[in-house]
Amino acid sequence: MLSASPGNADACRLLGEALRRTGDDEGASEAELAAIAASVGDPDLLSAGRALVTNDLPAAESILRPLLHRRPTDVAAIRMMAELAARVGRPADAERLLRRAI
């Protein structure tokens, strides 16, 4: 997929966006799945995940909001924000975010 930068989540996300715009849905899906797999070691996502696990929702939100501002198509971050929305009693926002992630 990305021979020069395998495992680079940002590069995979950008490739997925580009392929989707050109109509290569299969290639885009492959790149997007690679981005999700590559994001496993992302320090911001790990911190947000720890905050969610310990139920420190303000900390999770303070990590996820700027992250999503920088990377609006980061599916892992979108899913985490959906979980956060559900936990604070905003099911409509959680559903909207999950639809966006899909």
C-alpha positions in Angstrom: 0.0 0.0 0.0 2.4 2.7 1.2 5.8 1.3 0.6 7.6 4.5 1.7 5.7 4.8 4.9 3.9 1.6 5.9 2.1 2.0 9.3 1.7 5.7 9.0 -1.9 6.3 9.9 -2.0 9.9 8.6 -0.6 8.8 5.2 -3.1 5.9 5.0 -6.0 8.3 5.8 -4.9 10.7 3.1 -4.5 7.9 0.6 -8.0 6.7 1.5 -9.5 10.1 1.0 -7.7 10.5 -2.4 -8.8 7.1 -3.6 -12.4 7.7 -2.5 -12.4 10.9 -4.5 -11.2 9.1 -7.6 -13.9 6.5 -7.2 -11.6 3.6 -6.1 -13.8 2.5 -3.2 -12.1 -0.8 -2.8 -8.6 0.8 -2.6 -10.0 3.5 -0.3 -11.5 0.9 2.1 -8.1 -0.9 2.2 -6.3 2.3 3.0 -8.8 3.3 5.6 -8.5 -0.1 7.3 -4.7 0.3 7.2 -5.1 3.7 8.9 -7.2 2.2 11.7 -4.6 -0.6 12.2 -1.7 1.9 12.2 -3.4 4.1 14.8 -3.1 1.4 17.5 0.1 3.0 18.8 -0.9 6.6 18.5 0.0 8.3 21.8 -3.0 10.7 21.7 -5.4 7.9 21.1 -3.8 5.8 23.9 -4.2 8.7 26.3 -7.8 9.2 25.3 -8.4 5.5 25.7 -6.9 5.5 29.2 -9.1 8.5 30.1 -12.2 6.7 28.9 -11.3 3.5 30.7 -10.8 5.4 34.0 -14.0 7.4 33.3 -12.1 10.7 33.1 -14.4 12.1 30.5 -13.2 15.7 30.6 -9.7 14.5 29.9 -10.8 12.3 27.1 -12.7 15.1 25.5 -9.8 17.5 25.9 -7.7 15.1 23.9 -10.2 14.0 21.3 -11.6 17.4 20.3 -8.3 18.9 19.1 -7.3 15.6 17.6 -10.5 15.5 15.5 -9.9 19.1 14.5 -6.5 18.1 13.1 -7.6 14.7 11.8 -11.4 14.9 11.0 -11.4 11.5 9.3 -9.6 9.5 12.1 -12.1 6.7 12.6 -10.6 5.5 15.9 -10.9 9.1 17.3 -14.4 9.5 15.9 -15.5 6.2 17.5 -14.0 7.2 20.9 -15.8 10.6 20.7 -19.0 8.7 20.0 -18.4 6.6 23.1 -17.9 9.8 25.1 -21.1 11.3 23.7 -23.0 8.2 24.7 -21.6 8.3 28.2 -22.6 11.9 28.8 -26.1 11.3 27.7 -26.0 12.5 24.1 -27.2 9.5 22.1 -28.0 11.6 19.0 -24.5 12.9 18.9 -23.1 9.4 19.4 -25.2 8.1 16.6 -24.1 10.9 14.3 -20.5 10.2 15.1 -20.8 6.5 14.5 -22.5 7.1 11.2 -19.6 9.4 10.3 -17.1 6.7 11.2 -18.8 4.2 9.0 
